[in-house]
């Protein structure tokens, strides 16, 4: 892990993510890339013939963002860390993913306002799209954390073979923190599996991994999202990890309101791994 992207709107929630990114940078010798996006109303702008610097609103917000970056980059907790920053005019979702690809980013760290929803650049479908489609892990930070610990990581999955790559990413992340991974399959009334069959499926799923610091858990609940949140609360997990890959398998976690339920309503950080 060498490059971390932190989208920022300079809010309190974005600062939470920035401070965690600083801890990662100090621990793993990473560089931090800050990104602020000015989302212009495309219906009112001739984007081909009018550069952003000639749009009064864009110019105003660029100057304001530059001032906020000057303040941010002088923060004590960023001292000694290699940081970069950029201001772009784009749609939020597109801008974040394009920047991650352009800079060869290893992880995206985003701030969240918690159960009341995402604020400003993190509102609604933009964050859901980033979480669902990002090709690199996305870590969503929910609150201020003096020390980011991952002693207990819940990895929720359907444990089908096509999700194995996401588990490899989770193991790679867990090894950095010497975490215990709590493998979790949630049984629901509409998608039930016996404990014996579920355990066998999970065991087959992890047979090729050399990671031994784990537990196997089958949790029964009304819905998958409730099961993840309730189980994580029961064991007081430090973080929830979920695999995503389009609209197949475990990705039903992230269709419609389910993604918002997991990311918005969890009181702990959430990290997603894309197949």
Secondary structure as the mmCIF struct_conf table of DSSP 4:
data_model
#
loop_
_struct_conf.conf_type_id
_struct_conf.id
_struct_conf.beg_label_comp_id
_struct_conf.beg_label_asym_id
_struct_conf.beg_label_seq_id
_struct_conf.end_label_comp_id
_struct_conf.end_label_asym_id
_struct_conf.end_label_seq_id
STRN STRN1 UNK A 3 UNK A 7
BEND BEND1 UNK A 10 UNK A 11
HELX_RH_AL_P HELX_RH_AL_P1 UNK A 12 UNK A 28
TURN_TY1_P TURN_TY1_P1 UNK A 29 UNK A 29
STRN STRN2 UNK A 31 UNK A 38
HELX_RH_3T_P HELX_RH_3T_P1 UNK A 42 UNK A 44
TURN_TY1_P TURN_TY1_P2 UNK A 47 UNK A 49
BEND BEND2 UNK A 50 UNK A 50
HELX_RH_3T_P HELX_RH_3T_P2 UNK A 52 UNK A 54
BEND BEND3 UNK A 55 UNK A 55
HELX_RH_AL_P HELX_RH_AL_P2 UNK A 56 UNK A 73
TURN_TY1_P TURN_TY1_P3 UNK A 74 UNK A 74
HELX_RH_3T_P HELX_RH_3T_P3 UNK A 76 UNK A 78
TURN_TY1_P TURN_TY1_P4 UNK A 79 UNK A 80
STRN STRN3 UNK A 83 UNK A 89
BEND BEND4 UNK A 90 UNK A 90
HELX_RH_AL_P HELX_RH_AL_P3 UNK A 92 UNK A 102
TURN_TY1_P TURN_TY1_P5 UNK A 103 UNK A 104
BEND BEND5 UNK A 106 UNK A 106
STRN STRN4 UNK A 107 UNK A 111
HELX_RH_3T_P HELX_RH_3T_P4 UNK A 114 UNK A 116
HELX_RH_3T_P HELX_RH_3T_P5 UNK A 120 UNK A 122
TURN_TY1_P TURN_TY1_P6 UNK A 124 UNK A 124
HELX_RH_AL_P HELX_RH_AL_P4 UNK A 125 UNK A 133
BEND BEND6 UNK A 135 UNK A 136
STRN STRN5 UNK A 137 UNK A 141
BEND BEND7 UNK A 143 UNK A 143
BEND BEND8 UNK A 146 UNK A 147
BEND BEND9 UNK A 151 UNK A 151
STRN STRN6 UNK A 152 UNK A 156
HELX_RH_3T_P HELX_RH_3T_P6 UNK A 161 UNK A 163
HELX_RH_AL_P HELX_RH_AL_P5 UNK A 164 UNK A 177
TURN_TY1_P TURN_TY1_P7 UNK A 178 UNK A 178
HELX_LH_PP_P HELX_LH_PP_P1 UNK A 179 UNK A 179
STRN STRN7 UNK A 180 UNK A 187
STRN STRN8 UNK A 188 UNK A 188
TURN_TY1_P TURN_TY1_P8 UNK A 189 UNK A 190
STRN STRN9 UNK A 191 UNK A 191
HELX_RH_AL_P HELX_RH_AL_P6 UNK A 195 UNK A 206
TURN_TY1_P TURN_TY1_P9 UNK A 207 UNK A 208
STRN STRN10 UNK A 214 UNK A 220
BEND BEND10 UNK A 222 UNK A 223
HELX_RH_AL_P HELX_RH_AL_P7 UNK A 224 UNK A 234
TURN_TY1_P TURN_TY1_P10 UNK A 235 UNK A 236
BEND BEND11 UNK A 238 UNK A 238
STRN STRN11 UNK A 239 UNK A 244
TURN_TY1_P TURN_TY1_P11 UNK A 246 UNK A 247
BEND BEND12 UNK A 248 UNK A 248
HELX_RH_3T_P HELX_RH_3T_P7 UNK A 249 UNK A 254
BEND BEND13 UNK A 255 UNK A 255
TURN_TY1_P TURN_TY1_P12 UNK A 256 UNK A 256
HELX_RH_AL_P HELX_RH_AL_P8 UNK A 257 UNK A 265
BEND BEND14 UNK A 267 UNK A 268
STRN STRN12 UNK A 269 UNK A 274
#
